[in-house]
Amino acid sequence: MLVTTSTNLEGYKVTDQLGVVRGITVRSRGVGGNFLGGLQTIFGGRNSIYTDLCEQSRQEAYDLLIQHAMQVGANAILSMRYDANEVMAGVTEVLAYGTAVKVVKSEV
């Protein structure tokens, strides 16, 4: 699956637009993780506990985006973006979305 944040894919021609595709996950950190993350904020610097949670959440949303694109028959996703919203205190939604397309390699 080819994925880009751009509106086009260099070296490829879009042959079919299949619509918006998305991957969504809702994640929270457990009590232990919040405790350790809170300790890291006291000392400042990089907060690896929350960084790892954010990275895992984005990867899961990205993987679900790819699955959705494959289900609709796409071989590429254009204009891919992430979005995140707090659903409630300590619970965050992470969304990956873009436009599913079929592309072919351009002839030079």
C-alpha positions, 0 to 999 in steps of 0.5 A: 500500500502506497501512502502519502500526505500529498494530494498526488503520488509522484510517478503514478497516475490515479485511475480510480478514486474510492472515497475516504478511508479511516482507521480509528482507535480509542486508547487510555493509559492504566493506573500504573502507566499514569502513575509512572507517566506522572513521575516522569513529568515531575522530573521533566524532559522526554516522557517515554510512557506517554510517547509510547502510548501515542506511538502505539495509538497512531500505529494502530490507527494507521494499520486500521486505515490500511485495512480499510483501504484494502477492503475497498480495493485501493492500492494507495492512499492520498492526503493521509492525516492524523487527528486526535480528540479526548473522548473523556478524561484520560481516554483519547480517540486517534483517527488516521484518514485519507482518500483511497485510490487505485494508481498505476505506474506512469509511463515516462 
